[in-house]
């Protein structure tokens, strides 16, 4: 891939002298969905799928972005003197948003740069192609401009800040954090209210993580994602009138049940119940994994899906079909929707000797029911973003 990136860079910008290469992973969240903006725990891991970048500084104030996945859009040009989101920038609003966020945080770039990317994260799949691109850009800027004071956690926070404020999606910190802080063969047990985290080894001796892409694309900006976040914020303020808490993640199930009637709207009550219970499930799931109890981990994944489908209502028909099919198959330890929802992917833990049956029988049944094919990725857990 490196050679192809350098070749393309040379073709577009005359030569590849002094070009640096970078990689930033996608992520999958094993459990802990829609808890990250509710002060709860999440349990994501970085993947070996991701976004590759080649970059070099320029002598002027221009920035050039080119995606080998979107050749037809050509080179997208922007100026450091006009840091605004423009429709014509298309996908480049994500990296350009990071440039804007650097300036907002006091790191102004003295000259522009050229950047060519290629990625193998399916677009709109819920595996965080946007966070991968944001953190990739952060690593590139830190490296090219010698900004040594920024840690990888800082880059994750800058990526989240740019997505919230430049691209208008009110996402939590999980995606960018997982992409920046990933560690091979480990998932990250992250408390999103404090950013305290621990690495937990993901030891699945006779099983694999299988991601199934429904091929239903979502855009969180245009979806009900921001609405869900608002519903939780409103539920939290109602609860705060009767109990002293900072986030929904501060509550255990018993305390929530005791005070839930403070939330006047039944829909908001359902949203808050998911946030509270999913946080507790995540804590229990990590304890189960550490104890080697993969069966219990799988049961908690299944419960997570039911809650996301019924209480949080972020699933959709195609995803539910994939999960229902998975639950009927022998050798499937657990299966659930992963990511923001409204399409995208499921994540399943499947015993090694059942993986072929899983992909064949689900693939066939899904196509019959939905009319188009699903895609399957048997994934490995990799490291976070870095210069190559």
C-alpha positions as CSV (number, residue, x, y, z in Angstrom):
1,X,0.0,0.0,0.0
2,X,2.9,2.4,0.8
3,X,4.2,2.2,-2.7
4,X,0.8,3.0,-4.2
5,X,0.4,6.0,-1.9
6,X,3.8,7.3,-2.8
7,X,3.1,6.7,-6.5
8,X,-0.1,8.6,-6.3
9,X,1.5,11.4,-4.3
10,X,4.2,11.7,-7.0
11,X,1.7,11.8,-9.8
12,X,-0.4,14.5,-8.1
13,X,2.3,16.7,-6.6
14,X,5.4,16.2,-8.9
15,X,7.6,14.1,-6.6
16,X,7.5,12.2,-3.4
17,X,10.7,13.6,-1.8
18,X,10.4,14.1,1.9
19,X,6.9,12.5,2.1
20,X,6.0,10.7,5.4
21,X,3.6,7.8,5.8
22,X,1.1,7.2,8.5
23,X,-1.6,4.7,9.6
24,X,-4.8,5.1,11.7
25,X,-7.1,2.2,12.5
26,X,-10.8,1.8,12.5
27,X,-12.4,0.5,15.7
28,X,-15.1,-1.8,16.8
29,X,-16.9,-1.5,20.1
30,X,-17.4,-4.9,21.8
31,X,-19.9,-3.6,24.3
32,X,-20.9,-0.2,25.8
33,X,-22.9,1.6,23.2
34,X,-24.2,5.2,23.5
35,X,-22.6,5.3,27.0
36,X,-19.7,7.5,26.1
37,X,-21.6,10.8,26.1
38,X,-23.5,9.7,29.2
39,X,-20.4,9.4,31.5
40,X,-20.4,5.6,31.3
41,X,-17.8,2.9,30.3
42,X,-17.0,1.6,26.9
43,X,-15.0,-1.3,25.6
44,X,-13.7,-0.7,22.1
45,X,-10.6,-2.0,20.3
46,X,-8.7,-0.8,17.3
47,X,-8.7,-2.9,14.2
48,X,-6.0,-3.7,11.6
49,X,-8.4,-2.2,9.0
50,X,-7.8,1.6,8.7
51,X,-6.7,4.7,6.9
52,X,-3.2,5.2,5.4
53,X,-1.9,8.6,4.7
54,X,1.0,10.3,2.9
55,X,1.8,13.9,3.7
56,X,4.3,16.7,3.2
57,X,4.4,20.4,4.0
58,X,4.0,23.1,1.3
59,X,5.6,26.5,1.0
60,X,2.3,28.4,0.8
61,X,-1.0,28.6,2.7
62,X,-2.9,25.9,0.7
63,X,-4.0,22.5,1.9
64,X,-4.6,19.7,-0.7
65,X,-6.5,16.6,0.2
66,X,-6.9,13.6,-2.1
67,X,-8.6,10.2,-1.4
68,X,-7.7,7.2,-3.6
69,X,-11.1,5.8,-2.5
70,X,-12.9,8.7,-4.1
71,X,-10.8,9.4,-7.2
72,X,-13.7,11.1,-9.0
73,X,-13.6,14.0,-6.5
74,X,-10.1,14.9,-7.5
75,X,-7.8,17.1,-5.4
76,X,-9.7,19.1,-2.9
77,X,-8.1,22.5,-2.1
78,X,-8.6,24.6,1.0
79,X,-6.8,27.6,2.5
80,X,-5.5,28.0,6.0
81,X,-6.8,31.6,5.8
82,X,-10.4,30.3,5.5
83,X,-11.0,27.6,8.1
84,X,-14.7,26.9,7.4
85,X,-16.8,23.8,6.6
86,X,-17.8,23.9,3.0
87,X,-20.1,21.5,1.2
88,X,-17.7,21.2,-1.8
89,X,-14.9,20.0,0.6
90,X,-17.0,16.8,0.9
91,X,-15.1,14.1,2.9
92,X,-12.2,16.6,3.4
93,X,-14.2,18.5,6.0
94,X,-13.1,15.8,8.4
95,X,-9.3,16.4,8.1
96,X,-9.9,20.1,7.6
97,X,-12.0,20.2,10.8
98,X,-8.9,18.9,12.6
99,X,-6.8,21.7,11.1
100,X,-9.5,24.2,12.4
101,X,-9.5,22.5,15.8
102,X,-5.7,22.8,16.1
103,X,-6.0,26.5,15.4
104,X,-8.9,26.8,18.0
105,X,-6.6,25.2,20.6
106,X,-3.7,27.6,19.8
107,X,-1.7,25.5,17.4
108,X,-1.6,27.6,14.2
109,X,0.1,26.0,11.2
110,X,2.7,28.3,9.5
111,X,2.2,26.7,6.1
112,X,-0.1,24.3,4.2
113,X,0.4,20.6,3.4
114,X,-0.5,18.0,0.8
115,X,-2.2,14.8,2.0
116,X,-3.1,11.6,0.1
117,X,-5.2,8.9,1.8
118,X,-6.4,5.4,1.1
119,X,-8.6,3.4,3.5
120,X,-10.0,-0.1,3.8
121,X,-12.7,0.7,6.3
122,X,-16.1,0.4,4.5
123,X,-17.7,3.9,4.3
124,X,-20.8,4.3,6.6
125,X,-20.3,0.9,8.2
126,X,-20.1,2.2,11.8
127,X,-16.4,1.2,12.1
128,X,-15.4,4.8,12.6
129,X,-13.8,5.8,9.3
130,X,-14.4,9.5,10.3
131,X,-12.6,9.1,13.7
132,X,-9.8,7.2,11.9
133,X,-9.3,10.1,9.5
134,X,-9.5,12.7,12.2
135,X,-6.8,11.0,14.4
136,X,-4.7,10.3,11.3
137,X,-4.8,14.0,10.5
138,X,-3.9,14.8,14.1
139,X,-0.9,12.5,14.0
140,X,0.2,14.0,10.7
141,X,0.0,17.6,12.0
142,X,1.8,16.8,15.3
143,X,4.6,15.1,13.3
144,X,4.9,17.5,10.3
145,X,4.8,20.6,12.4
146,X,6.8,19.3,15.4
147,X,4.1,19.8,18.0
148,X,5.6,17.7,20.8
149,X,3.3,18.9,23.6
150,X,0.3,16.9,22.4
151,X,-0.3,13.4,23.7
152,X,-2.3,10.8,21.9
153,X,-5.2,11.5,24.3
154,X,-5.0,15.2,23.3
155,X,-5.3,14.1,19.6
156,X,-8.3,12.1,20.4
157,X,-9.9,15.0,22.2
158,X,-9.1,17.4,19.3
159,X,-10.7,14.9,16.8
160,X,-13.8,14.8,18.9
161,X,-13.9,18.6,19.2
162,X,-13.6,19.0,15.4
163,X,-16.4,16.4,14.8
164,X,-18.7,18.1,17.4
165,X,-18.0,21.7,16.4
166,X,-16.8,21.7,12.7
167,X,-18.8,18.8,11.4
168,X,-21.9,19.0,13.6
169,X,-22.1,15.5,15.0
170,X,-22.4,15.5,18.8
171,X,-20.3,12.2,19.2
172,X,-18.7,11.2,22.5
173,X,-15.0,10.5,22.9
174,X,-15.0,6.7,22.4
175,X,-14.2,6.4,18.7
176,X,-11.3,8.9,18.6
177,X,-9.9,7.5,21.9
178,X,-10.0,3.9,20.6
179,X,-8.3,4.9,17.3
180,X,-5.6,6.9,19.1
181,X,-4.9,4.6,22.0
182,X,-5.4,1.1,20.5
183,X,-3.2,-1.8,21.5
184,X,-2.7,-5.1,19.7
185,X,-4.8,-7.9,21.1
186,X,-6.3,-5.7,23.8
187,X,-9.6,-3.8,24.1
188,X,-9.7,-0.5,26.1
189,X,-11.9,-0.4,29.2
190,X,-12.5,3.4,29.3
191,X,-14.4,5.4,31.9
192,X,-15.6,8.3,29.6
193,X,-16.3,10.6,32.5
194,X,-12.7,10.6,33.7
195,X,-10.8,9.2,30.7
196,X,-9.2,6.7,33.1
197,X,-8.6,3.5,31.1
198,X,-7.1,0.1,31.3
199,X,-6.1,-2.4,28.6
200,X,-7.8,-5.8,28.9
201,X,-6.4,-8.7,26.9
202,X,-9.0,-10.1,24.5
203,X,-8.2,-13.8,24.7
204,X,-10.6,-15.8,22.5
205,X,-8.7,-19.1,22.3
206,X,-11.1,-20.9,20.0
207,X,-13.2,-18.0,18.7
208,X,-12.9,-15.0,16.3
209,X,-14.5,-11.6,16.2
210,X,-16.6,-11.4,13.0
211,X,-18.0,-8.0,11.8
212,X,-21.0,-8.2,9.5
213,X,-21.7,-5.1,7.4
214,X,-25.4,-4.7,6.6
215,X,-24.5,-2.5,3.7
216,X,-27.1,0.0,5.0
217,X,-25.2,3.3,5.2
218,X,-25.9,5.8,7.9
219,X,-24.8,9.3,8.5
220,X,-24.9,10.2,12.2
221,X,-25.0,13.9,11.5
222,X,-28.3,13.5,9.6
223,X,-29.7,10.8,11.9
224,X,-31.4,10.7,15.2
225,X,-28.0,10.5,17.0
226,X,-28.1,14.1,18.2
227,X,-31.7,13.7,19.2
228,X,-30.8,10.7,21.4
229,X,-28.1,12.7,23.0
230,X,-30.5,15.5,23.8
231,X,-33.1,13.0,25.2
232,X,-30.4,11.7,27.7
233,X,-29.4,15.3,28.6
234,X,-33.0,16.1,29.4
235,X,-33.5,12.9,31.4
236,X,-30.4,13.7,33.4
237,X,-31.6,17.1,34.4
238,X,-34.9,15.7,35.5
239,X,-33.1,13.1,37.7
240,X,-30.8,15.8,39.1
241,X,-33.8,17.4,40.6
242,X,-34.2,14.4,43.0
243,X,-30.7,13.0,43.2
244,X,-27.1,14.3,43.2
245,X,-25.4,12.9,40.1
246,X,-23.2,14.4,37.3
247,X,-24.0,11.8,34.6
248,X,-26.3,8.9,33.9
249,X,-23.2,6.7,34.3
250,X,-23.1,7.5,38.0
251,X,-26.3,5.4,38.6
252,X,-26.6,1.7,39.2
253,X,-29.8,-0.1,38.1
254,X,-31.3,-0.1,41.6
255,X,-30.9,3.6,42.1
256,X,-32.2,4.3,38.7
257,X,-35.4,2.2,39.3
258,X,-35.9,4.1,42.6
259,X,-35.8,7.6,41.0
260,X,-36.9,6.9,37.3
261,X,-40.3,8.5,37.8
262,X,-38.6,11.9,38.0
263,X,-38.3,11.5,34.2
264,X,-41.7,12.6,33.0
265,X,-41.6,11.4,29.4
266,X,-41.7,7.6,28.9
267,X,-39.4,7.8,25.8
268,X,-36.8,9.8,27.8
269,X,-37.1,7.2,30.6
270,X,-36.4,4.4,28.1
271,X,-33.3,6.2,26.8
272,X,-31.9,6.8,30.3
273,X,-32.6,3.1,31.3
274,X,-30.5,2.0,28.3
275,X,-27.6,4.3,29.3
276,X,-27.6,3.1,32.9
277,X,-28.0,-0.6,32.2
278,X,-25.5,-0.6,29.3
279,X,-22.9,1.0,31.5
280,X,-23.4,-1.8,34.2
281,X,-23.4,-4.5,31.4
282,X,-20.0,-3.2,30.2
283,X,-18.5,-3.3,33.7
284,X,-19.8,-6.9,34.1
285,X,-18.7,-7.9,30.6
286,X,-15.1,-6.8,31.2
287,X,-15.1,-8.7,34.5
288,X,-16.4,-11.8,32.7
289,X,-13.7,-11.6,30.1
290,X,-11.0,-11.2,32.7
291,X,-12.4,-14.3,34.4
292,X,-12.2,-16.2,31.2
293,X,-16.0,-16.5,31.0
294,X,-16.6,-15.9,27.3
295,X,-20.1,-17.3,27.5
296,X,-21.2,-14.7,30.0
297,X,-19.6,-12.0,27.8
298,X,-21.7,-13.2,24.9
299,X,-24.9,-13.1,26.9
300,X,-24.2,-9.5,27.9
301,X,-23.6,-8.6,24.2
302,X,-27.0,-10.1,23.3
303,X,-28.7,-8.1,26.1
304,X,-26.9,-5.0,24.8
305,X,-28.5,-5.5,21.4
306,X,-32.0,-5.9,22.8
307,X,-31.6,-2.7,24.8
308,X,-30.3,-0.8,21.8
309,X,-33.2,-2.1,19.7
310,X,-36.0,-1.6,22.2
311,X,-35.0,1.1,24.7
312,X,-32.6,3.2,22.6
313,X,-34.2,2.5,19.2
314,X,-31.1,2.9,17.2
315,X,-31.2,-0.4,15.4
316,X,-33.0,-1.0,12.1
317,X,-34.7,-3.9,10.3
318,X,-31.6,-5.1,8.4
319,X,-29.4,-5.1,11.5
320,X,-32.1,-7.0,13.5
321,X,-32.3,-9.6,10.8
322,X,-28.5,-10.1,11.0
323,X,-28.5,-10.4,14.8
324,X,-31.6,-12.7,14.9
325,X,-30.0,-15.0,12.3
326,X,-26.7,-15.1,14.3
327,X,-28.6,-16.0,17.5
328,X,-30.0,-19.1,15.9
329,X,-26.6,-20.5,14.9
330,X,-24.6,-23.0,17.0
331,X,-21.1,-21.7,17.8
332,X,-22.2,-18.0,18.1
333,X,-21.2,-16.8,21.6
334,X,-22.8,-13.3,21.2
335,X,-23.9,-10.9,18.6
336,X,-25.0,-7.2,18.6
337,X,-25.2,-4.0,16.7
338,X,-22.0,-1.9,17.0
339,X,-21.4,1.8,16.4
340,X,-23.9,4.7,16.4
341,X,-26.7,2.7,14.8
342,X,-29.2,3.2,12.1
343,X,-27.4,0.7,9.9
344,X,-23.8,-0.2,9.8
345,X,-22.4,-3.4,11.3
346,X,-23.0,-6.1,13.8
347,X,-20.1,-7.6,15.9
348,X,-20.2,-11.3,16.8
349,X,-18.0,-13.6,18.7
350,X,-18.0,-16.9,16.8
351,X,-16.3,-20.2,17.6
352,X,-13.5,-21.0,15.0
353,X,-15.2,-24.1,13.7
354,X,-18.5,-22.2,13.1
355,X,-17.1,-19.2,11.2
356,X,-17.6,-20.7,7.7
357,X,-21.1,-21.8,8.5
358,X,-21.8,-18.3,10.0
359,X,-20.8,-16.4,6.9
360,X,-22.4,-18.8,4.4
361,X,-25.8,-19.3,6.1
362,X,-26.2,-15.7,7.3
363,X,-25.0,-14.4,3.9
364,X,-27.6,-16.5,2.0
365,X,-30.5,-15.9,4.4
366,X,-29.8,-12.1,4.6
367,X,-29.7,-11.8,0.8
368,X,-33.1,-13.6,0.5
369,X,-34.7,-11.5,3.2
370,X,-33.2,-8.1,2.3
371,X,-32.4,-8.3,-1.4
372,X,-28.7,-7.3,-1.2
373,X,-25.6,-9.0,0.2
374,X,-23.9,-8.5,3.5
375,X,-20.1,-8.3,3.9
376,X,-18.1,-10.2,6.5
377,X,-14.8,-9.3,8.0
378,X,-12.9,-11.6,10.4
379,X,-10.8,-9.0,12.2
380,X,-7.7,-8.7,14.3
381,X,-7.2,-6.2,17.0
382,X,-4.3,-3.8,16.2
383,X,-2.4,-0.8,17.5
384,X,-3.4,2.8,17.5
385,X,-2.6,5.6,15.0
386,X,1.1,6.1,14.2
387,X,3.7,7.2,11.8
388,X,4.9,4.3,9.7
